[in-house]
Amino acid sequence: MASQADFLRRYRPQFAGRNGRHAAVLLFADIVGFSALSADLVRKDDRGAELIVDTLNAVYRDVFSVITQEGGQVINIAGDAVMALWSPAEFDRALNAANTLAKGGAAAQGLALKLWVGKGEIETRHVFTREKTGFTVYGGPLLQALAADAQS
């Protein structure tokens, strides 16, 4: 099974090749109850950490597949959450991805996803350290997703 790093290399963001502001559609997908599941797996099974990684990789594979089939680009993974971007003209494709994921994006693993789609201006930044390179995005669509999460 491929590692999370393999997934990130394969789906490296091409959406924003430079730092700056961009109009975009952002999809934020978060695995429901994953923190509790992870703690439970570690307590109950000597292979708990391995099972957590296997579960994440299986969910990511399904989520990334739906996102890329709808023309989106995975830009970030934060724990058990995935962010993806589309151009504003592809808003309907982002909604299609969200609807498909809502119907079973993590169901094969016995999990569900919380999903948010926002549209607006984002700020993109590449973050560099000696050890690795990262990519971050912030702005209206992400704030919309975080506000929706706070209300759920």
Number of C-alpha atoms within 10 A of each C-alpha: 8 11 11 16 9 12 15 14 9 10 16 14 17 11 17 17 10 10 14 12 15 16 17 24 27 33 27 25 24 19 19 16 13 19 13 9 14 16 13 12 17 15 12 9 11 10 11 17 15 13 15 18 16 17 19 20 18 16 23 20 16 16 23 21 17 19 24 15 12 19 17 26 22 27 21 20 18 8 11 16 18 19 24 24 30 24 19 17 11 16 20 13 19 28 18 15 26 24 13 15 21 16 12 16 25 22 14 12 13 9 16 21 24 16 22 22 22 20 22 16 18 21 16 19 17 14 11 10 7 5 5 7 9 11 16 14 20 14 17 18 24 23 13 18 19 14 12 13 14 8 6 7
